[in-house]
């Protein structure tokens, strides 16, 4: 919901660092993979109930997630980079949620519901991106991306706020997971509604705001 508004500020902060890394020969894909390793470590820390370690590792993961885009803008984006970025993000988000079931099996139903909800947001997001590419629909509202980013109530920032909250207060996981899962389904519903309105007509080349 807030990603588009914050994106210009984040880019202004990270782009100089991205240019330095690119000048040193660092690739965006390398930053993405390093970030994934830290994110996986955060999930392991959650499973072992090491909350502050998990929070620190997740913070580094999110920093890398911003830096890989900055490096890509400096060196030039690639299709593989776009694929790795979104795929590994989804794996980390779901892996962190799964870790709460390992830490406390009483969370299992809430984990299952939230993972189910992530399927809705993820598939609606990626399915529209495929059709948008086919139709030539584009938007730069979240910065220059490898594919169309369809917004919604629960985007990256909201997901990170949720994850940080439940890492710091693990006892809040179940109720917040149910609540966030409902918000995810609202996002999925609005994306489906947008897609029905946007894709009902004939294919054409156009731009859109992704809201």
Secondary structure, DSSP 4 states (H G I P E B T S, - for coil): --HHHHHHHHHHHHHHHHHHHHHTT--HHHHHHHHHHHHHHHHHHHHTT-HHHHHHHHHHHHHHHHHHHHHHHHH---HHHHHHHHHHHHHHHHHHHHHHHHH-GGGHHHHHHHHHHHHHHHHHHHHHHHHHHHHTEE--TTSS-SS-----SS-HHHHHHHHHHHHHTGGGHHHHHHHHHHHHHHHHHHHHHHHHHHHSS----EE----
